[in-house]
Each structure stands twice: as structure tokens, then as C-alpha cells.
């Protein structure tokens, strides 16, 4: 049978002298763990920002690489003739659209 314990006779367990040293080490390790976790989160945030910035820069570069470059030029006929031409050409890599054009001679619109 088990002996009954007298509640008035119970003594509290006092920590040994080595326990306070061990607790100090454990607290330092926990603090170091928290600092490393925060550093990891900070590194992740910086990496996310860098990735988003790089994605935006790449998108802008791609858009710039396919822009049209419309060049307008005038061509005159040889001497003695009264004809000339306006030339529009696309020297860019993207599509160029000419939506409207108006030709006027002495303020009057000329058709064809």
C-alpha cells in the first residue's frame, strides 16, 4: 500500500544552483530564435519587394520593345513636275495604326 502524504509536511522543491544558469541559456536561445525569425520575415519582405519591382521593370521593357515608330517623310518629284508624296512608314517592332488623315490645299479638303 501507499503511504499517505501529510500536506503540512510537503516542502517545495527549490531549484538547484545549476538550474538558474540553464534557464538563462534557454532564455537567450529563445530570444535568439525570435530575432532570427524576425530577420527571416524581413528578408522575405525585401525579396518580395525586389521580385515585384523586377516584374514591373520587365513589363515596362517588354511594352517599350513593341512600340511602333511612325516616320513621316515628304518626297518631291524631279524638277519640272508638280507632284509630291507624303510617306508614312512604321520602323518600330509593334503595329502602327493610322486612323485618320486629312489633306488640305489652300484650306480646302482634298479627297483622293
N, CA, C and O atoms as CSV, one atom per row, in Angstrom:
chain,resi,resn,atom,element,x,y,z
A,1,UNK,N,N,0.815,-1.169,0.000
A,1,UNK,CA,C,0.000,0.000,0.000
A,1,UNK,C,C,0.866,1.243,0.000
A,1,UNK,O,O,2.036,1.230,0.384
A,2,UNK,N,N,0.235,2.320,-0.451
A,2,UNK,CA,C,0.965,3.565,-0.498
A,2,UNK,C,C,0.791,4.313,0.799
A,2,UNK,O,O,-0.272,4.293,1.419
A,3,UNK,N,N,1.844,4.965,1.191
A,3,UNK,CA,C,1.766,5.767,2.408
A,3,UNK,C,C,1.084,7.086,2.101
A,3,UNK,O,O,1.313,7.664,1.039
A,4,UNK,N,N,0.279,7.557,2.976
A,4,UNK,CA,C,-0.393,8.841,2.813
A,4,UNK,C,C,0.595,9.959,3.097
A,4,UNK,O,O,1.415,9.868,4.011
A,5,UNK,N,N,0.503,11.000,2.311
A,5,UNK,CA,C,1.401,12.139,2.466
A,5,UNK,C,C,0.691,13.185,3.282
A,5,UNK,O,O,-0.455,13.540,3.008
A,6,UNK,N,N,1.372,13.667,4.272
A,6,UNK,CA,C,0.812,14.718,5.114
A,6,UNK,C,C,1.006,16.050,4.409
A,6,UNK,O,O,2.150,16.439,4.172
A,7,UNK,N,N,-0.094,16.792,4.050
A,7,UNK,CA,C,0.040,18.035,3.332
A,7,UNK,C,C,0.851,19.083,4.086
A,7,UNK,O,O,1.451,19.945,3.442
A,8,UNK,N,N,0.898,19.054,5.358
A,8,UNK,CA,C,1.653,20.028,6.126
A,8,UNK,C,C,3.143,19.731,6.108
A,8,UNK,O,O,3.950,20.568,6.511
A,9,UNK,N,N,3.506,18.555,5.649
A,9,UNK,CA,C,4.885,18.131,5.670
A,9,UNK,C,C,5.554,18.252,4.298
A,9,UNK,O,O,6.711,17.867,4.127
A,10,UNK,N,N,4.817,18.791,3.322
A,10,UNK,CA,C,5.349,18.865,1.964
A,10,UNK,C,C,6.251,20.094,1.862
A,10,UNK,O,O,5.857,21.191,2.259
A,11,UNK,N,N,7.434,19.913,1.341
A,11,UNK,CA,C,8.350,21.038,1.160
A,11,UNK,C,C,8.421,21.346,-0.337
A,11,UNK,O,O,8.374,20.444,-1.173
A,12,UNK,N,N,8.533,22.599,-0.645
A,12,UNK,CA,C,8.608,22.967,-2.053
A,12,UNK,C,C,10.002,22.646,-2.567
A,12,UNK,O,O,11.001,22.782,-1.861
A,13,UNK,N,N,10.034,22.215,-3.826
A,13,UNK,CA,C,11.316,21.863,-4.427
A,13,UNK,C,C,12.030,23.146,-4.796
A,13,UNK,O,O,11.510,23.949,-5.571
A,14,UNK,N,N,13.185,23.339,-4.261
A,14,UNK,CA,C,13.948,24.536,-4.589
A,14,UNK,C,C,14.875,24.207,-5.748
A,14,UNK,O,O,15.479,23.135,-5.777
A,15,UNK,N,N,14.993,25.143,-6.724
A,15,UNK,CA,C,15.851,24.868,-7.872
A,15,UNK,C,C,17.309,24.774,-7.435
A,15,UNK,O,O,17.770,25.486,-6.543
A,16,UNK,N,N,17.991,23.891,-8.083
A,16,UNK,CA,C,19.408,23.730,-7.786
A,16,UNK,C,C,20.163,24.930,-8.362
A,16,UNK,O,O,19.621,25.669,-9.184
A,17,UNK,N,N,21.387,25.120,-7.942
A,17,UNK,CA,C,22.164,26.266,-8.402
A,17,UNK,C,C,22.415,26.212,-9.906
A,17,UNK,O,O,22.500,27.271,-10.529
A,18,UNK,N,N,22.536,25.062,-10.510
A,18,UNK,CA,C,22.775,24.928,-11.936
A,18,UNK,C,C,21.548,25.236,-12.776
A,18,UNK,O,O,21.668,25.529,-13.966
A,19,UNK,N,N,20.343,25.170,-12.155
A,19,UNK,CA,C,19.112,25.425,-12.901
A,19,UNK,C,C,19.010,26.872,-13.370
A,19,UNK,O,O,18.537,27.113,-14.481
A,20,UNK,N,N,19.428,27.828,-12.578
A,20,UNK,CA,C,19.328,29.230,-12.997
A,20,UNK,C,C,20.254,29.501,-14.192
A,20,UNK,O,O,19.905,30.280,-15.079
A,21,UNK,N,N,21.398,28.880,-14.218
A,21,UNK,CA,C,22.316,29.014,-15.348
A,21,UNK,C,C,21.684,28.432,-16.614
A,21,UNK,O,O,21.773,29.024,-17.690
A,22,UNK,N,N,21.042,27.257,-16.475
A,22,UNK,CA,C,20.388,26.599,-17.602
A,22,UNK,C,C,19.195,27.425,-18.095
A,22,UNK,O,O,18.982,27.538,-19.302
A,23,UNK,N,N,18.427,27.994,-17.186
A,23,UNK,CA,C,17.298,28.839,-17.576
A,23,UNK,C,C,17.783,30.073,-18.337
A,23,UNK,O,O,17.145,30.491,-19.304
A,24,UNK,N,N,18.889,30.653,-17.916
A,24,UNK,CA,C,19.453,31.808,-18.620
A,24,UNK,C,C,19.833,31.458,-20.049
A,24,UNK,O,O,19.586,32.234,-20.972
A,25,UNK,N,N,20.434,30.291,-20.230
A,25,UNK,CA,C,20.810,29.849,-21.576
A,25,UNK,C,C,19.568,29.621,-22.423
A,25,UNK,O,O,19.528,30.008,-23.591
A,26,UNK,N,N,18.564,29.001,-21.843
A,26,UNK,CA,C,17.327,28.734,-22.585
A,26,UNK,C,C,16.654,30.045,-22.989
A,26,UNK,O,O,16.171,30.171,-24.113
A,27,UNK,N,N,16.620,31.026,-22.076
A,27,UNK,CA,C,16.025,32.323,-22.410
A,27,UNK,C,C,16.810,33.018,-23.516
A,27,UNK,O,O,16.217,33.632,-24.402
A,28,UNK,N,N,18.138,32.927,-23.473
A,28,UNK,CA,C,18.946,33.530,-24.532
A,28,UNK,C,C,18.685,32.843,-25.871
A,28,UNK,O,O,18.610,33.504,-26.907
A,29,UNK,N,N,18.548,31.534,-25.849
A,29,UNK,CA,C,18.266,30.801,-27.092
A,29,UNK,C,C,16.898,31.166,-27.643
A,29,UNK,O,O,16.734,31.296,-28.856
A,30,UNK,N,N,15.920,31.334,-26.770
A,30,UNK,CA,C,14.580,31.728,-27.223
A,30,UNK,C,C,14.606,33.141,-27.816
A,30,UNK,O,O,13.957,33.404,-28.828
A,31,UNK,N,N,15.355,34.042,-27.186
A,31,UNK,CA,C,15.465,35.394,-27.722
A,31,UNK,C,C,16.171,35.369,-29.075
A,31,UNK,O,O,15.758,36.072,-29.997
A,32,UNK,N,N,17.220,34.577,-29.204
A,32,UNK,CA,C,17.928,34.444,-30.474
A,32,UNK,C,C,17.010,33.868,-31.551
A,32,UNK,O,O,17.042,34.297,-32.705
A,33,UNK,N,N,16.199,32.898,-31.160
A,33,UNK,CA,C,15.243,32.298,-32.091
A,33,UNK,C,C,14.240,33.342,-32.576
A,33,UNK,O,O,13.908,33.377,-33.761
A,34,UNK,N,N,13.761,34.182,-31.681
A,34,UNK,CA,C,12.808,35.233,-32.069
A,34,UNK,C,C,13.471,36.239,-33.005
A,34,UNK,O,O,12.866,36.666,-33.988
A,35,UNK,N,N,14.712,36.618,-32.703
A,35,UNK,CA,C,15.428,37.567,-33.560
A,35,UNK,C,C,15.640,36.972,-34.945
A,35,UNK,O,O,15.450,37.665,-35.944
A,36,UNK,N,N,16.026,35.721,-35.025
A,36,UNK,CA,C,16.239,35.071,-36.318
A,36,UNK,C,C,14.931,34.956,-37.091
A,36,UNK,O,O,14.924,35.090,-38.315
A,37,UNK,N,N,13.834,34.711,-36.399
A,37,UNK,CA,C,12.533,34.643,-37.069
A,37,UNK,C,C,12.164,35.996,-37.663
A,37,UNK,O,O,11.690,36.073,-38.796
A,38,UNK,N,N,12.381,37.057,-36.900
A,38,UNK,CA,C,12.092,38.395,-37.413
A,38,UNK,C,C,13.005,38.754,-38.587
A,38,UNK,O,O,12.568,39.394,-39.544
A,39,UNK,N,N,14.255,38.348,-38.514
A,39,UNK,CA,C,15.175,38.597,-39.627
A,39,UNK,C,C,14.718,37.840,-40.875
A,39,UNK,O,O,14.814,38.363,-41.986
A,40,UNK,N,N,14.229,36.630,-40.701
A,40,UNK,CA,C,13.714,35.852,-41.830
A,40,UNK,C,C,12.495,36.497,-42.455
A,40,UNK,O,O,12.360,36.525,-43.678
A,41,UNK,N,N,11.613,37.013,-41.627
A,41,UNK,CA,C,10.424,37.699,-42.145
A,41,UNK,C,C,10.846,38.963,-42.902
A,41,UNK,O,O,10.331,39.244,-43.984
A,42,UNK,N,N,11.777,39.713,-42.333
A,42,UNK,CA,C,12.265,40.918,-43.010
A,42,UNK,C,C,12.906,40.593,-44.346
A,42,UNK,O,O,12.683,41.297,-45.331
A,43,UNK,N,N,13.698,39.536,-44.388
A,43,UNK,CA,C,14.336,39.116,-45.639
A,43,UNK,C,C,13.280,38.722,-46.670
A,43,UNK,O,O,13.415,39.038,-47.852
A,44,UNK,N,N,12.249,38.044,-46.230
A,44,UNK,CA,C,11.168,37.654,-47.135
A,44,UNK,C,C,10.438,38.856,-47.711
A,44,UNK,O,O,10.088,38.866,-48.891
A,45,UNK,N,N,10.208,39.868,-46.884
A,45,UNK,CA,C,9.528,41.082,-47.354
A,45,UNK,C,C,10.392,41.806,-48.386
A,45,UNK,O,O,9.890,42.266,-49.411
A,46,UNK,N,N,11.697,41.903,-48.108
A,46,UNK,CA,C,12.605,42.562,-49.055
A,46,UNK,C,C,12.663,41.779,-50.371
A,46,UNK,O,O,12.671,42.379,-51.446
A,47,UNK,N,N,12.702,40.460,-50.293
A,47,UNK,CA,C,12.736,39.636,-51.505
A,47,UNK,C,C,11.450,39.793,-52.316
A,47,UNK,O,O,11.497,39.848,-53.545
A,48,UNK,N,N,10.313,39.864,-51.643
A,48,UNK,CA,C,9.039,40.077,-52.338
A,48,UNK,C,C,9.027,41.431,-53.038
A,48,UNK,O,O,8.598,41.530,-54.187
A,49,UNK,N,N,9.492,42.468,-52.356
A,49,UNK,CA,C,9.559,43.797,-52.963
A,49,UNK,C,C,10.466,43.783,-54.194
A,49,UNK,O,O,10.123,44.360,-55.226
A,50,UNK,N,N,11.614,43.132,-54.086
A,50,UNK,CA,C,12.543,43.066,-55.221
A,50,UNK,C,C,11.917,42.326,-56.394
A,50,UNK,O,O,12.079,42.739,-57.543
A,51,UNK,N,N,11.212,41.249,-56.121
A,51,UNK,CA,C,10.581,40.475,-57.195
A,51,UNK,C,C,9.494,41.296,-57.890
A,51,UNK,O,O,9.395,41.276,-59.117
A,52,UNK,N,N,8.688,42.012,-57.123
A,52,UNK,CA,C,7.629,42.833,-57.722
A,52,UNK,C,C,8.209,43.985,-58.530
A,52,UNK,O,O,7.698,44.310,-59.601
A,53,UNK,N,N,9.266,44.601,-58.029
A,53,UNK,CA,C,9.918,45.688,-58.759
A,53,UNK,C,C,10.502,45.174,-60.068
A,53,UNK,O,O,10.377,45.819,-61.109
A,54,UNK,N,N,11.139,44.010,-60.010
A,54,UNK,CA,C,11.729,43.427,-61.215
A,54,UNK,C,C,10.643,43.066,-62.231
A,54,UNK,O,O,10.831,43.251,-63.434
A,55,UNK,N,N,9.516,42.556,-61.753
A,55,UNK,CA,C,8.415,42.208,-62.656
A,55,UNK,C,C,7.870,43.451,-63.347
A,55,UNK,O,O,7.575,43.418,-64.542
A,56,UNK,N,N,7.733,44.545,-62.604
A,56,UNK,CA,C,7.248,45.792,-63.211
A,56,UNK,C,C,8.241,46.335,-64.239
A,56,UNK,O,O,7.840,46.820,-65.297
A,57,UNK,N,N,9.525,46.253,-63.932
A,57,UNK,CA,C,10.547,46.730,-64.871
A,57,UNK,C,C,10.553,45.884,-66.137
A,57,UNK,O,O,10.694,46.415,-67.239
A,58,UNK,N,N,10.403,44.581,-65.987
A,58,UNK,CA,C,10.368,43.693,-67.150
A,58,UNK,C,C,9.150,43.978,-68.012
A,58,UNK,O,O,9.245,43.991,-69.239
A,59,UNK,N,N,8.012,44.204,-67.381
A,59,UNK,CA,C,6.786,44.516,-68.122
A,59,UNK,C,C,6.943,45.820,-68.905
A,59,UNK,O,O,6.543,45.898,-70.067
A,60,UNK,N,N,7.523,46.840,-68.273
A,60,UNK,CA,C,7.731,48.118,-68.959
A,60,UNK,C,C,8.702,47.960,-70.129
A,60,UNK,O,O,8.512,48.574,-71.179
A,61,UNK,N,N,9.724,47.153,-69.957
A,61,UNK,CA,C,10.689,46.930,-71.033
A,61,UNK,C,C,10.043,46.196,-72.207
A,61,UNK,O,O,10.307,46.515,-73.366
A,62,UNK,N,N,9.202,45.218,-71.904
A,62,UNK,CA,C,8.515,44.497,-72.981
A,62,UNK,C,C,7.563,45.411,-73.740
A,62,UNK,O,O,7.472,45.341,-74.965
A,63,UNK,N,N,6.860,46.260,-73.015
A,63,UNK,CA,C,5.948,47.195,-73.681
A,63,UNK,C,C,6.723,48.175,-74.564
A,63,UNK,O,O,6.267,48.525,-75.652
A,64,UNK,N,N,7.877,48.612,-74.102
A,64,UNK,CA,C,8.675,49.557,-74.885
A,64,UNK,C,C,9.283,48.902,-76.115
A,64,UNK,O,O,9.529,49.572,-77.118
A,65,UNK,N,N,9.524,47.611,-76.046
A,65,UNK,CA,C,10.180,46.942,-77.174
A,65,UNK,C,C,9.229,46.672,-78.335
A,65,UNK,O,O,9.692,46.378,-79.437
A,66,UNK,N,N,7.931,46.761,-78.131
A,66,UNK,CA,C,6.979,46.506,-79.215
A,66,UNK,C,C,6.196,47.759,-79.591
A,66,UNK,O,O,5.096,47.657,-80.132
A,67,UNK,N,N,6.735,48.913,-79.318
A,67,UNK,CA,C,6.064,50.151,-79.690
A,67,UNK,C,C,6.304,50.465,-81.160
A,67,UNK,O,O,7.382,50.203,-81.694
A,68,UNK,N,N,5.302,51.022,-81.799
A,68,UNK,CA,C,5.505,51.450,-83.185
A,68,UNK,C,C,6.340,52.728,-83.226
A,68,UNK,O,O,6.328,53.527,-82.289
A,69,UNK,N,N,7.046,52.899,-84.304
A,69,UNK,CA,C,7.801,54.123,-84.530
A,69,UNK,C,C,7.413,54.632,-85.910
A,69,UNK,O,O,7.965,54.206,-86.925
A,70,UNK,N,N,6.472,55.532,-85.928
A,70,UNK,CA,C,5.934,56.048,-87.184
A,70,UNK,C,C,6.834,57.168,-87.706
A,70,UNK,O,O,7.108,58.141,-87.004
A,71,UNK,N,N,7.281,57.012,-88.934
A,71,UNK,CA,C,8.159,58.001,-89.573
A,71,UNK,C,C,7.407,58.626,-90.737
A,71,UNK,O,O,6.907,57.927,-91.618
A,72,UNK,N,N,7.334,59.944,-90.727
A,72,UNK,CA,C,6.681,60.672,-91.813
A,72,UNK,C,C,7.753,61.348,-92.659
A,72,UNK,O,O,8.702,61.931,-92.135
A,73,UNK,N,N,7.583,61.257,-93.989
A,73,UNK,CA,C,8.567,61.868,-94.899
A,73,UNK,C,C,7.840,62.475,-96.087
A,73,UNK,O,O,6.720,62.085,-96.416
A,74,UNK,N,N,8.493,63.431,-96.720
A,74,UNK,CA,C,7.971,64.043,-97.946
A,74,UNK,C,C,8.911,63.695,-99.097
A,74,UNK,O,O,10.132,63.717,-98.943
A,75,UNK,N,N,8.345,63.385,-100.218
A,75,UNK,CA,C,9.149,63.091,-101.419
A,75,UNK,C,C,8.652,63.969,-102.547
A,75,UNK,O,O,7.460,64.007,-102.856
A,76,UNK,N,N,9.593,64.675,-103.156
A,76,UNK,CA,C,9.256,65.557,-104.291
A,76,UNK,C,C,9.647,64.877,-105.590
A,76,UNK,O,O,10.576,64.071,-105.636
A,77,UNK,N,N,8.904,65.224,-106.662
A,77,UNK,CA,C,9.236,64.693,-107.982
A,77,UNK,C,C,10.429,65.473,-108.559
A,77,UNK,O,O,10.821,66.520,-108.044
A,78,UNK,N,N,10.972,64.941,-109.611
A,78,UNK,CA,C,12.070,65.663,-110.263
A,78,UNK,C,C,11.601,67.035,-110.739
A,78,UNK,O,O,10.403,67.299,-110.841
A,79,UNK,N,N,12.556,67.885,-111.023
A,79,UNK,CA,C,12.217,69.246,-111.445
A,79,UNK,C,C,11.329,69.237,-112.690
A,79,UNK,O,O,11.461,68.385,-113.568
A,80,UNK,N,N,10.461,70.174,-112.733
A,80,UNK,CA,C,9.561,70.278,-113.860
A,80,UNK,C,C,8.209,69.647,-113.576
A,80,UNK,O,O,7.228,70.017,-114.221
A,81,UNK,N,N,8.114,68.725,-112.655
A,81,UNK,CA,C,6.829,68.117,-112.305
A,81,UNK,C,C,6.339,68.745,-111.008
A,81,UNK,O,O,7.138,69.229,-110.206
A,82,UNK,N,N,5.047,68.738,-110.805
A,82,UNK,CA,C,4.471,69.387,-109.623
A,82,UNK,C,C,3.856,68.376,-108.659
A,82,UNK,O,O,2.938,68.719,-107.915
A,83,UNK,N,N,4.325,67.189,-108.658
A,83,UNK,CA,C,3.772,66.183,-107.743
A,83,UNK,C,C,4.745,65.939,-106.579
A,83,UNK,O,O,5.958,66.109,-106.697
A,84,UNK,N,N,4.171,65.550,-105.494
A,84,UNK,CA,C,4.977,65.158,-104.341
A,84,UNK,C,C,4.197,64.139,-103.537
A,84,UNK,O,O,2.996,63.956,-103.739
A,85,UNK,N,N,4.878,63.488,-102.640
A,85,UNK,CA,C,4.247,62.439,-101.835
A,85,UNK,C,C,4.572,62.631,-100.360
A,85,UNK,O,O,5.635,63.130,-99.989
A,86,UNK,N,N,3.623,62.218,-99.539
A,86,UNK,CA,C,3.876,62.074,-98.098
A,86,UNK,C,C,3.950,60.585,-97.830
A,86,UNK,O,O,3.072,59.827,-98.244
A,87,UNK,N,N,4.974,60.176,-97.152
A,87,UNK,CA,C,5.170,58.745,-96.891
A,87,UNK,C,C,5.141,58.529,-95.387
A,87,UNK,O,O,5.824,59.222,-94.632
A,88,UNK,N,N,4.348,57.567,-94.968
A,88,UNK,CA,C,4.304,57.164,-93.554
A,88,UNK,C,C,4.755,55.710,-93.491
A,88,UNK,O,O,4.187,54.839,-94.149
A,89,UNK,N,N,5.778,55.468,-92.695
A,89,UNK,CA,C,6.248,54.083,-92.558
A,89,UNK,C,C,6.475,53.769,-91.089
A,89,UNK,O,O,6.778,54.647,-90.281
A,90,UNK,N,N,6.321,52.502,-90.773
A,90,UNK,CA,C,6.496,52.029,-89.402
A,90,UNK,C,C,7.878,51.387,-89.297
A,90,UNK,O,O,8.123,50.328,-89.876
A,91,UNK,N,N,8.771,52.030,-88.560
A,91,UNK,CA,C,10.100,51.470,-88.346
A,91,UNK,C,C,10.224,50.751,-87.006
A,91,UNK,O,O,11.298,50.246,-86.678
A,92,UNK,N,N,9.159,50.697,-86.236
A,92,UNK,CA,C,9.182,50.024,-84.939
A,92,UNK,C,C,8.842,48.555,-85.069
A,92,UNK,O,O,8.552,48.063,-86.159
A,93,UNK,N,N,8.881,47.864,-83.950
A,93,UNK,CA,C,8.580,46.432,-83.980
A,93,UNK,C,C,7.113,46.134,-83.690
A,93,UNK,O,O,6.663,45.006,-83.890
A,94,UNK,N,N,6.371,47.118,-83.227
A,94,UNK,CA,C,4.959,46.908,-82.941
A,94,UNK,C,C,4.091,47.438,-84.054
A,94,UNK,O,O,4.584,48.143,-84.935
A,95,UNK,N,N,2.806,47.117,-84.039
A,95,UNK,CA,C,1.908,47.573,-85.099
A,95,UNK,C,C,1.606,49.068,-84.956
A,95,UNK,O,O,1.396,49.570,-83.852
A,96,UNK,N,N,1.589,49.758,-86.084
A,96,UNK,CA,C,1.217,51.179,-86.110
A,96,UNK,C,C,-0.094,51.295,-86.869
A,96,UNK,O,O,-0.264,50.683,-87.923
A,97,UNK,N,N,-1.011,52.073,-86.337
A,97,UNK,CA,C,-2.314,52.257,-86.980
A,97,UNK,C,C,-2.488,53.728,-87.309
A,97,UNK,O,O,-2.334,54.595,-86.449
A,98,UNK,N,N,-2.804,53.988,-88.534
A,98,UNK,CA,C,-3.123,55.342,-88.964
A,98,UNK,C,C,-4.638,55.398,-89.064
A,98,UNK,O,O,-5.220,54.804,-89.971
A,99,UNK,N,N,-5.278,56.097,-88.153
A,99,UNK,CA,C,-6.736,56.084,-88.075
A,99,UNK,C,C,-7.392,57.140,-88.940
A,99,UNK,O,O,-8.503,56.940,-89.432
A,100,UNK,N,N,-6.727,58.245,-89.126
A,100,UNK,CA,C,-7.338,59.299,-89.923
A,100,UNK,C,C,-6.247,60.144,-90.557
A,100,UNK,O,O,-5.135,60.268,-90.044
A,101,UNK,N,N,-6.621,60.727,-91.713
A,101,UNK,CA,C,-5.692,61.598,-92.412
A,101,UNK,C,C,-6.511,62.620,-93.181
A,101,UNK,O,O,-7.545,62.297,-93.766
A,102,UNK,N,N,-6.047,63.823,-93.169
A,102,UNK,CA,C,-6.759,64.884,-93.896
A,102,UNK,C,C,-5.731,65.653,-94.711
A,102,UNK,O,O,-4.690,66.066,-94.201
A,103,UNK,N,N,-6.045,65.836,-95.989
A,103,UNK,CA,C,-5.177,66.602,-96.884
A,103,UNK,C,C,-5.950,67.842,-97.306
A,103,UNK,O,O,-7.085,67.759,-97.776
A,104,UNK,N,N,-5.309,68.996,-97.126
A,104,UNK,CA,C,-5.960,70.260,-97.495
A,104,UNK,C,C,-5.030,71.058,-98.388
A,104,UNK,O,O,-3.826,71.134,-98.146
A,105,UNK,N,N,-5.606,71.654,-99.426
A,105,UNK,CA,C,-4.868,72.538,-100.320
A,105,UNK,C,C,-5.562,73.890,-100.259
A,105,UNK,O,O,-6.753,73.996,-100.549
A,106,UNK,N,N,-4.835,74.897,-99.891
A,106,UNK,CA,C,-5.385,76.248,-99.727
A,106,UNK,C,C,-6.600,76.261,-98.797
A,106,UNK,O,O,-7.561,76.990,-99.043
A,107,UNK,N,N,-6.561,75.463,-97.737
A,107,UNK,CA,C,-7.640,75.419,-96.755
A,107,UNK,C,C,-8.815,74.547,-97.132
A,107,UNK,O,O,-9.734,74.389,-96.328
A,108,UNK,N,N,-8.824,73.972,-98.330
A,108,UNK,CA,C,-9.910,73.113,-98.791
A,108,UNK,C,C,-9.474,71.647,-98.702
A,108,UNK,O,O,-8.377,71.291,-99.132
A,109,UNK,N,N,-10.332,70.817,-98.149
A,109,UNK,CA,C,-10.026,69.391,-98.017
A,109,UNK,C,C,-10.075,68.743,-99.410
A,109,UNK,O,O,-11.009,68.956,-100.182
A,110,UNK,N,N,-9.055,67.959,-99.698
A,110,UNK,CA,C,-8.975,67.267,-100.977
A,110,UNK,C,C,-9.236,65.788,-100.721
A,110,UNK,O,O,-8.649,65.185,-99.822
A,111,UNK,N,N,-10.121,65.220,-101.521
A,111,UNK,CA,C,-10.422,63.783,-101.420
A,111,UNK,C,C,-9.789,63.058,-102.598
A,111,UNK,O,O,-9.953,63.459,-103.750
A,112,UNK,N,N,-9.095,62.032,-102.307
A,112,UNK,CA,C,-8.427,61.176,-103.315
A,112,UNK,C,C,-7.677,62.011,-104.329
A,112,UNK,O,O,-7.061,61.464,-105.243
